[in-house]
Amino acid sequence: MFEFEIQAASGAARAGRLTLPHGTIETPVFMPVGTQGTVRALSPNDLRSVGATLVLANTYHLHVRPGEQVVEKLGALHRFMGWDRPLLTDSGGFQVFSLEGFRRVDDDGVEFQSHVDGGRRTLTPERATEIQWTLGADIAMAFDHVVPGGADEAIARDALERTMRWLERCRKRHKDLNASDDHQTLWPILQGGAHLQLRTEGLRRILELGDWTGLAIGGLSVGEPKAVMYDMLERLEPKLPALPRYLMGVGFPQDLVAAVERGVDLFDCVAPTRNGRNGSAFTPDGPVNIRNAEHRADPRPLDATCDCETCTTFSRGYLRHLFVAEELLGLRLLSLHNVRYLIRLAEAMRAAIRRNAFGPWAAEWRRRYLHTGSA
Ligand SMILES: [Zn+2]
């Protein structure tokens, strides 16, 4: 259980296989985000039809509503949401630090106000670990202190130190819970903002704590310029162990390609479903806004290369009509296509890595998607 095998590499890009209690995943992999225990507008059958193998659910949201005890009574998270393939839960750290209700952080944990009922609640490393244990995903994440992308070194240092202290507490609690039944693994999150020396030190300290089955890179894609994220990944890559590497909250096509090129294996983001609901679709030639008048009588599919239900059944003209008429089907169809687009992108990257031709593949992909002459 929880094995990761690197099957091929092309430069720093890797193709791997990750074995989890609910199934085996081929990497690179994009995981759709099921914030409330549902990927918005998509059923588990929809997700299976587009090849999703791993789905993320949000601990914070499920804790405040309906509460992990309700989820447990209804058979734990897999049964609750009707998804029998692997699941990952985040720790709630990102939500409590970024949502409106954030109140106070100290070494014990974070006090916040529920966005549902306004009640004061506290999340500690132990509680975040227990909630995730009760939800029962294959992969749980350590509770971390997230700071904004532009945080100065003193703030990032303070958050890193707290994250490291919390990691030891998460690990201890998870070991106790997991002692008799090895059905969940805990992954640490590397913080350190845009400060390489902090991230290098954080990485060393995480690895000194013991064996892990995966490693997440958090606190990137949180408002800093993209070049900063790419540069950080490039500098970290040679120092990273052979574990699966999960870049949190990244899901725009050009970022996936750039991060895989720099050795990342797993991604999650709400972008495909959020953009889909706004009428924006990913295509090999760049994003398309289906609301635009030019699509009014366009008989072509959204993406002629795509095998999803949306692209094999409907014209751009019909999809535009659904959005203009504010029909719910439009939200579902664009969400479905965008998730399929990112899963196919990951599949294409995996194939290019196996051919040891990632660099040329990425240059050609960028030329078409970003309409640039250069890589
Ligand atoms: Zn499609």
Residues whose N, C-alpha, C, O or C-beta is under 5 A from the ligand:
A	BS01	ZN	D303 C306 D307 C308 T310 C311 H337
